[in-house]
Amino acid sequence: MTTPRPPGANAGAPETRSLWAALQDVADPEFPVSVVDMGLIYGLRREGATARVQLTFTAMGCPGMDFIVHDIRARLLQEPGISRVELEIVWDPPWTKNRLTEKGRERLQRLGMAV
């Protein structure tokens, strides 16, 4: 079974395109790769003024968890019409390197990581 990859900023429903684009600005604190390109965003939808995000982490003990959650919330609250961000952390399916976008994979390879 292959895990679907996240859409880029120009994909997905029209009401979430700007939210996907905004999340490209949020980098994993351990790697200079966006949370979108890392494949950490499992779901994203907009309900009125609320952005609902399902996300995961590369490991349960990820030291950057709090930073990522804070940065996602802060960035989405900058989007026009968004006044609330609800985050749900999900562990199923577990994150694997198959979740990386092509851009994320290339970026990590340039840093010398085997992906």
N, C-alpha and C positions, 0 to 999 in steps of 0.2 A: 504494500500500500504506500503510495506517495502522499506526502503532506503538501497541500496546496500552498503556493507561495503568496505572499501579500501583494496586493496591487500597488502599482506606483502612483505617483501624484496625479497622473492623467487617467487612471482607471477607477473603476468602482462607480457607485451611484453619484450623480451630480452633487447631491447635498453633502457628500463626504470628501469630495476631491480636495477641497481646501484643507480639510483636517489631515488627510494623508500627506499633503504637501507640507503642512506645518510640522508634522512628526518627523519629516526628513531633517529638521533642524535639531532634533534631540539625539545626541550621540550617547552611545554606551560609554560610561566613564573609563572603562578599561581599554577600549579600542576606539579609534577615530572613525567609527562607522555608525550610521543612524540606526535607531531602534527598528525602523522599517526594513532597512537593508540587512540587519541582523536576523530578521524574521521573528522578532519578539512580539509583534502586534498580531494577535489572533483574530480580533474583530474590532470594528470601528463603525459606529453609527451615530447619527445625530437625531435627537428627538427634541424639537423646538430649540430651546436655549441650552440643552444638555448634550454634552458629548459623552458617549459611553464607549469605554475602551476595555477590551479583553487583551491581556498581555501575559506573557510568560517570561521566564529568565533562563539563562543557559544552565543554571544549576540552582538547587534549592538554597544553597548557602552563598549565593552570589553576593559579594560585598557591595555591589553597586545598586542593589534593589531600591533603597530609600532615595538615592539620588535620581534614579530613573523615574520613579513614581513622581517625585517632586517636579522634575524637569518636564515630564509629559503634562502634568496638570498646569504648570505655569505657562507652558507654550500654548496649549489649547485655549486657555483663558484669554490669550491675546487675540484670538480670532473674533472677528465681528459677529455679534449675536450669541456668542457662547458665554454664559455666566455660571455654568456648573459643569464639572467634570466628574464622572463616576468611573472608577477603575475597578476591574475585577481581575484578580490574578488567577490564572488557570495553569494546571500542571498536566492536563491531558488533552491532546497528546503531548508527550515530553518534547522539548526542543531538541533538534538535531541540526547538524550542519546542512542538511538538505533544505532547511528553512531559509538559508541565506539567499538573497537575490544575487543575480550575476554581478551587479555592482559591488555588493558586499563581499562576495567571494574574491573578486579581483583586488579589492582594497586590502583584504587580509593577506592575500598572497604577496602583494607588494611589501607588506610588513614582515614577510618571511615566515608566515604561518602556513602550515599544511592544512588545506581544506578540501 
